[in-house]
């Protein structure tokens, strides 16, 4: 098995299940946490602030990202400043644009100049990375979340983009590149090899990480054993038609 603690890429747990977050908070190789309004809605979260404060109580010592949900840029900024007050370990997730394709760069500029740590989300292109980098204050830590998994869903290899993004980001050494929306455990290895600083992982991906480095001969045998065990448990038979 690959030693997860030895990977250069940091693994952030992505989700909105409070019990799962508390469990992952006890796992040392989980280096941070992220969530978003879609995950929170699926998890049945009703009170945004109450949920966030419960998460921060469970995770006082690692970065946690909470996302604004306003579409108006001024209201986006107001929400971001309020969310930032909830904890010193908070990164405020700001979408790279609103639904009208208006760039959030002015909001990012004002927030980071005043010391608010942001996590710029829903980034898909190198041009967007460049615009974000130009907006970020050099002295304030920040995260840029490139949705590599969704890029891969379109049939495009995201690795070249991630490597180019890292080159652009050298102008802001306190900004970290996050591989967002991974689809499989392999993406953790890809993010590590590409030089990404962070990768998010939902509970299904986290459950697969114990397989990294697993011996393939052993895995083959375990798979055959599974098929055999399940066929016997189901009581399957194939009668001899010639009998």
C-alpha positions in Angstrom: 0.0 0.0 0.0 1.1 3.5 -0.7 1.8 5.6 2.4 -0.8 8.3 2.1 1.0 10.5 4.6 4.1 10.4 2.4 2.3 11.8 -0.7 3.2 15.4 -1.5 -0.4 16.2 -2.5 -2.7 16.9 0.4 -6.0 15.1 0.6 -9.0 17.1 1.6 -12.3 15.3 2.4 -15.2 16.6 0.4 -18.7 16.2 1.7 -21.5 17.5 4.0 -22.2 14.5 6.2 -21.4 15.7 9.7 -20.8 12.2 11.1 -18.5 11.4 8.2 -16.6 14.7 8.7 -16.1 13.9 12.4 -14.8 10.5 11.5 -12.4 11.8 8.9 -11.2 14.5 11.4 -9.6 11.6 13.3 -7.7 10.5 10.3 -4.3 12.2 10.2 -3.7 11.9 6.4 -6.9 13.9 5.8 -5.4 17.4 5.7 -8.5 19.6 5.2 -12.2 19.6 4.4 -14.4 21.2 1.7 -18.1 21.3 1.0 -20.5 23.2 -1.3 -24.2 24.0 -1.4 -25.0 21.0 -3.6 -23.5 18.6 -1.2 -25.1 20.3 1.7 -28.5 20.1 0.1 -28.1 16.4 -0.7 -27.1 15.8 3.0 -30.2 17.6 4.2 -28.5 20.6 5.7 -31.1 23.2 6.5 -29.2 25.9 8.5 -26.0 26.9 6.7 -24.4 28.7 9.6 -25.3 26.1 12.2 -23.8 23.3 10.1 -20.6 25.3 9.4 -20.1 26.0 13.1 -20.6 22.3 13.9 -18.0 21.4 11.2 -15.5 23.9 12.6 -16.0 22.6 16.1 -15.1 19.1 14.8 -12.2 20.4 12.7 -10.5 23.2 14.5 -7.0 22.5 13.3 -7.2 22.1 9.5 -8.4 24.2 6.6 -12.2 24.1 5.9 -13.8 25.6 2.8 -17.4 26.9 2.8 -18.9 28.4 -0.3 -20.9 31.6 -0.8 -24.2 31.1 -2.7 -25.1 34.7 -3.8 -25.1 35.5 -7.5 -24.8 39.3 -7.1 -21.1 40.2 -6.7 -21.7 42.7 -3.9 -23.7 40.2 -1.9 -21.1 37.5 -2.7 -18.5 39.7 -1.1 -20.7 40.4 2.0 -21.4 36.7 2.5 -17.7 35.9 2.1 -16.7 38.4 4.8 -19.3 36.9 7.2 -18.2 33.3 6.5 -14.5 34.3 7.0 -15.4 35.4 10.5 -16.6 31.9 11.5 -13.1 30.6 12.0 -9.4 31.3 11.5 -9.1 28.1 9.4 -11.8 29.0 7.0 -11.3 29.4 3.2 -14.2 31.0 1.6 -15.2 29.4 -1.7 -15.9 32.0 -4.4 -17.1 30.8 -7.9 -14.8 32.1 -10.7 -17.9 33.8 -12.3 -21.6 34.2 -11.4 -24.4 32.8 -13.5 -24.3 35.8 -15.8 -20.6 35.1 -16.6 -19.5 38.2 -14.7 -15.9 37.6 -13.4 -15.5 37.4 -9.6 -12.0 38.9 -10.0 -12.9 42.3 -8.4 -14.4 40.5 -5.4 -11.3 38.3 -5.1 -9.1 41.3 -5.3 -10.9 43.2 -2.5 -11.2 40.1 -0.3 -7.6 38.9 -0.5 -6.3 42.5 -0.1 -8.1 42.6 3.2 -6.7 39.2 4.3 -9.6 36.9 3.5 -8.4 33.4 2.5 -10.4 32.3 -0.6 -10.9 29.1 -2.5 -11.7 30.0 -6.1 -14.0 27.3 -7.4 -15.5 26.0 -10.6 -12.3 26.8 -12.6 -12.0 25.0 -15.9 -9.6 26.9 -18.1 -6.1 28.2 -18.1 -7.4 31.7 -18.9 -9.5 31.6 -15.8 -6.5 30.6 -13.7 -4.6 33.6 -15.2 -7.4 35.9 -14.3 -7.6 34.6 -10.8 -3.8 34.9 -10.2 -3.9 38.5 -11.4 -6.7 39.3 -8.9 -5.2 37.6 -5.8 -3.2 39.6 -3.3 0.3 38.1 -3.2 0.5 38.0 0.6 -2.8 36.2 1.3 -3.0 32.4 1.1 -5.5 31.1 -1.4 -6.6 28.0 -3.2 -7.5 27.6 -6.9 -9.9 24.6 -7.5 -9.6 23.4 -11.1 -12.3 20.8 -11.8 -10.1 18.2 -13.3 -12.6 15.4 -12.9 -15.3 17.3 -14.8 -12.7 18.2 -17.5 -12.0 14.5 -17.8 -15.7 13.8 -18.2 -15.6 15.7 -21.4 -12.9 13.4 -22.8 -10.0 15.8 -22.2 -6.9 14.8 -20.2 -6.7 17.4 -17.4 -3.1 16.7 -16.4 -1.5 19.1 -19.0 -3.8 21.9 -17.8 -2.9 21.2 -14.2 0.8 21.4 -15.0 0.4 24.7 -17.0 -1.7 26.1 -14.1 1.1 25.4 -11.7 3.5 27.4 -14.0 1.1 30.4 -14.0 0.7 30.2 -10.3 4.4 30.7 -9.6 3.5 34.4 -9.7 1.5 33.8 -6.5 3.6 31.5 -4.3 1.0 31.5 -1.5 -1.7 30.1 -3.8 -2.2 26.4 -4.0 -3.7 24.3 -6.8 -6.5 21.9 -6.0 -7.5 19.0 -8.2 -11.3 19.1 -7.8 -14.0 16.5 -8.5 -11.8 13.4 -8.8 -13.5 10.3 -10.2 -11.2 7.5 -9.1 -8.3 6.7 -6.7 -5.9 7.0 -9.7 -6.5 10.7 -9.7 -4.8 11.0 -6.3 -1.6 9.6 -7.9 -2.0 11.8 -11.0 -2.4 14.9 -8.8 0.7 13.9 -6.8 2.8 13.3 -10.0 1.6 16.5 -11.6 2.6 18.6 -8.6 -0.8 19.7 -7.4 -0.9 20.9 -3.8 -4.3 19.5 -2.9 -6.9 17.0 -4.1 -10.4 16.7 -2.8 -12.0 13.3 -2.3 -15.6 12.3 -1.6 -16.3 9.4 0.7 -16.4 6.8 -2.2 -12.9 7.9 -3.3 -11.6 7.9 0.3 -12.8 4.4 0.7 -10.7 3.3 -2.3 -7.5 4.8 -1.1 -6.5 1.7 0.9 -6.2 0.0 -2.5 -3.3 2.2 -3.7 -0.3 0.0 -4.3 -2.2 -3.2 -3.7 -0.6 -6.3 -5.3 -2.5 -7.1 -8.5 -2.0 -10.9 -8.3 -3.6 -10.8 -4.8 -6.4 -8.6 -6.1 -7.1 -11.0 -8.9 -7.4 -13.9 -6.5 -9.7 -11.9 -4.2 -11.9 -11.0 -7.1 -12.2 -14.7 -8.2 -13.0 -15.6 -4.6 -15.7 -13.0 -4.5 -17.4 -14.3 -7.7 -17.2 -17.9 -6.3 -18.5 -17.0 -2.9 -21.5 -15.0 -4.3 -22.4 -17.6 -6.8 -22.5 -20.3 -4.0 -24.5 -17.9 -1.7 -27.1 -17.4 -4.4 -27.4 -21.1 -4.9 -26.9 -20.9 -8.7 -26.9 -24.1 -10.7 -26.7 -24.9 -14.4 -28.6 -28.1 -15.1 -27.1 -30.6 -17.6 -29.4 -30.3 -20.6 -28.2 -33.8 -21.8 -29.3 -35.5 -18.6 
